[in-house]
Amino acid sequence: MSTKTRYFVVAAVAFLAVGLTTGLVASYMGLTVRVFSRAAGPDELQYVPANAAVVAYANVRDVMNSEFRQRFRQMEPDSHARDEFQEKTGINIEQDIESVVAAVMPRAEGSTSWSPEGGMIVVARGTQPFRQAQLEALALEHGGKVEEYKTKRLLTQSNESNPQHAMAVAFLDADLVAVGSYDAVKQAIDTSGGGASVASNTELMKQINEFDNSNAWAVGRFDAIAHEARLPNEIQARVPAIQWFSAAGHINGGVSGIVKAEARDEEAANNLRDVVRGFLGLARMQAGSRPELKAMVDSLQLGGDGKTVSIAFAVPAEVLDVLESMHKQHAAEK
Amino acid sequence: MIGRPMSYWSAARRVLDLSLGQMLWSRRTIFMALVVGGPVILAIIVRVLEMIGMPALRVNGQRVGGIGVFGVMIWMLFLRFIVPVLGVFYGTALMADEVEDKTLTYLFTRPIAHGAVLLGKYLAYVVCTSLVVLPSVMLVYFLLVQFSDVAATFGQLLTDLGLLGLGLAVYGAVFAFVGAFFKRPLIIGLVFAFGWEQVAMVLPGYMKRFTIAYYLQALVPHAMPTEGVVSILQGLFRDAPSAPTAIAWLATYVAIFLYLATRTVDRREYVLEQ
């Protein structure tokens, strides 16, 4: 074997060996190497605990600046409450919030009841630093307290009738605040300080990783939601065994998005697909006599394979034209 | 002084040593580099598109993830094209090249079994193609699949590497026999790989069992793409054997066709045109 051939053989074998070793190490040690790839989702996920049942995200700036929003701005109800909020807090929701990440925590172990205010957290990133002094003064004025937890300032509001529902606002960074239940906010601070964040929840991150080009999305464990929704037993028994659900949308001139569900097995997925197919058929039949809805219903596409069932949809600008004219007509009639 | 004849395996190893360099630095390798370079270039393009926020592949409005694109490449490029085409071009040429270049005399006048010449050349083909194709598959995998997904999908890559290696070995053995037995092996090889195999795979019934693709496709860990008429027809009449059955049949193919090829070379009298 010539030297040239030997070099080639050694180089090819070495390349294969490096690739196989890397893959084997990643497989057996569960490495999530971030050197070559950016983790999916926004940075704020580092504040969301790993056991979150539902995680949602919205790029508020994108949505607020979208043509869709500008178009329907005039249809919004009275902005008095919004103006009052801005006056008191100095926050203009339309302009001062960059993005929002919200998480719903599952019911605490041993607890018999669950409420959104007891296990929910919202992490908001501002386009500029929040006016901490103004917010602290406002909290104190309304009976709130200021405390420190692991170097972070917390504004707390106790709930005497139900201590579990005490609320808190934490200043995580100059332009980053967490709002939610007292325990959940403290948990978020613990998580960012080295606790297990949702980024280590591979199943949930797999779902988040699939969102592409979406400026709003939500993903969660279906069982956690169905349980808390207290659906009647008859309905629960008929809902196919769904493990995960997710919804993602892109809002700009129109609205497009996808709703997905991951069933426990392929049989459950096929059952769910049949149910959805039936509803789609019904919707198409109804839309046949209503041309304004036809384009939207036609855009519904049933997809997914294996355990996944999905419906993609698009609300084109033409449908928005129809909705806009319907609103104007309705307003004129009033 | 006449030396002691070499054992069959020692002779095959010597021929492997000699033929590997010849194969690697031949014009045929340029063709092989172009063929396996195609998926790598495609993977780079997909990666660049992903990096600038444009998903390269969407099905029903849904973005297809890296492992999905990788699966499509394994099916459409490697399994259905690259592996059979390399098997045809290299396998049929194992003996034909020596005959065409009139260098067969130099090998056959050595005190070694004629069959060992073919076996050594076949082993050189397996090593040469595997060392080019498998690293290219690995490169495509790491270009397409996010690093965070490696842990979950690495098993699929190992299966792909194994089945592609096995595919190269089986197609090589079949076409080594074709090259040793027939006068126009390239045409027959192309007809078999891209005619018979494609037709038999879409026919209902047992005909597909007389193809290599039937057993190889049973080992693929990725879902079969559903684009194209061929894929749809294959999907309709698909009945895949179990993995052990497929591996056993592929190993049997290798053994039978290598035996037939070496036996043919042992018995056949090659007449070199002057």
Contacts between the chains, C-beta under 8 A, distances in Angstrom:
chain1	res1	chain2	res2	distance
A	1	B	17	5.3
A	1	B	20	6.4
A	1	B	21	5.9
A	2	B	21	5.0
A	4	B	21	7.4
A	4	B	25	7.0
A	5	B	20	5.9
A	5	B	21	4.1
A	5	B	24	5.6
A	5	B	25	7.4
A	8	B	24	6.0
A	8	B	131	7.2
A	9	B	20	7.7
A	9	B	127	7.6
A	9	B	131	6.3
A	12	B	131	4.0
A	12	B	132	7.3
A	12	B	134	7.9
A	12	B	135	5.3
A	13	B	131	7.2
A	15	B	135	4.6
A	15	B	138	7.0
A	15	B	139	7.9
A	16	B	134	6.0
A	16	B	135	5.7
A	16	B	138	6.3
A	19	B	135	7.7
A	19	B	138	4.2
A	19	B	139	8.0
A	19	B	141	7.7
A	19	B	142	6.6
A	20	B	138	7.8
A	20	B	158	7.8
A	22	B	150	7.4
A	23	B	150	5.7
A	23	B	154	4.0
A	23	B	157	6.3
A	23	B	158	7.7
A	24	B	154	7.1
A	26	B	147	7.6
A	26	B	150	4.3
A	26	B	151	4.8
A	26	B	154	6.4
A	27	B	150	7.3
A	27	B	151	5.0
A	27	B	154	4.6
A	27	B	155	7.2
A	30	B	151	5.6
A	31	B	150	7.8
A	31	B	151	6.7
A	32	B	147	7.8
A	32	B	148	5.0
A	32	B	151	7.7
A	33	B	147	4.6
A	33	B	148	7.3
A	33	B	150	7.8
A	34	B	147	7.6
A	34	B	148	7.6
A	35	B	147	7.6
A	36	B	147	4.9
A	37	B	146	5.0
A	37	B	147	4.3
A	37	B	148	6.0
A	39	B	148	6.8
A	40	B	148	7.5
A	202	B	151	7.9
A	202	B	152	7.4
A	205	B	148	7.4
A	206	B	149	7.9
A	206	B	152	7.6
A	209	B	65	7.4
A	209	B	146	7.1
A	209	B	148	7.4
A	209	B	149	7.6
A	210	B	62	7.9
A	210	B	63	6.5
A	210	B	65	6.5
A	212	B	53	7.9
A	212	B	55	5.4
A	212	B	63	4.3
A	213	B	53	6.5
A	213	B	55	7.5
A	256	B	61	7.6
A	258	B	61	6.3
A	258	B	62	6.3
A	301	B	60	5.0
A	301	B	61	6.0
A	302	B	60	7.9
A	303	B	59	7.0
A	303	B	60	3.5
A	303	B	61	7.2
A	303	B	62	5.8
A	304	B	62	7.6
A	305	B	223	6.6
A	306	B	223	7.6
A	310	B	60	7.3
A	310	B	62	6.1
A	312	B	60	5.9
A	312	B	61	3.6
A	312	B	62	6.5
A	314	B	61	7.8
